[in-house]
Amino acid sequence: MARPPADPGRQLERAHRILDAASELIQRFGYDKTTIDDIARAAGVAKGTIYLHWRTRDALFAALLRRERVHLLDDVRRSAPSTLHDLLHGLARELLRRPLMRASLLGDSEVLGKLTRHKRESGTAPPTGELFETYIDALRDHGALRADLTTPEHLTVFASTLYGFLTAQRYLPDSMKVPDERLAELLADVGRRAMEPGGAGDAVAVAKATQEYLDTAVTIAQDKLRESLGTKEYAT
């Protein structure tokens, strides 16, 4: 059996090359029709080499989804959102332009097949966990969220808006669908109207809380990706 390169940098480059090949194949043929043999040929490596990185096909694809999440969150962070509206718009925009993340969010079995079961354990669901709850509480403290809604109610509105807008597109006739960028704008606007009060609150504190949320979210996502890659590195 082939041995992994001694250089950790070469190991990491090879792991990402394999993930690149897997991503392209899944988007073309779907998860259930994509085999390890297919991925090995596309990546230019031996089949056994892939198993040096991941013991199972499911583990490989879980790593792929985790890498997509890192890229998504980092791109949102780079756009420097300063309000909940900005954050919603950024998340929606990035989800819409990333087919695998979009399929994972919606549980699209046509694309991901049996892989849909990994979306929760791979951390690809909308950001409604403990970290996001802390962010919501901070926004309320700074006067940027409606005080008459509880944290669970805000999370319900957030998740329903995100899921609802993206899911609805599947059931509309093509003539009624709006472009992705406009869809992201509409989604963010509805979220703002439902969750934010009339005033803007403490704008400086809100911007800081939003940036801190994304910094932490990116770090957590990177740590999960490192686990999937079996390396201390994560960069592509």
Secondary structure, 3 states (H helix, E strand, C coil): CCCCCCCHHHHHHHHHHHHHHHHHHHHHHCCCCCCHHHHHHHHCCCHHHHHHHCCCHHHHHHHHHHHHHHHHHHHHHHCCCCCHHHHHHHHHHHHHCCHHHHHHHHCCHHHHHHHHHHHHHCCCCCCCCHHHHHHHHHHHHCCCCCCCCCHHHHHHHHHHHHHHHHHHHHHCCHHHCCCHHHHHHHHHHHHHHHHCCCCCCCHHHHHHHHHHHHHHHHHHHHHHHHHHHCCCCCCC
